[in-house]
């Protein structure tokens, strides 16, 4: 595994933990599930560009989708 993938995965997983905690405390399902996805998806994506693109999309999801 490349070093860049490890670093990006760590960054997005850390952000995902914050989203999950925020979503749980505010009862915001979109933020909670985005946090879970941010934590888990770095294990599935091996391309660095795809890793960053999916991470940014998941980070922006709670901004544009509200339930």
Buried (B, 14 or more C-beta within 10 A) or exposed (E): EEEEBEEBBEBBBEBBEEBBEBBEEEEBBBBBBBBBBBBEBBEEBEEBEEBBEBBEEBBEBBEEEEE
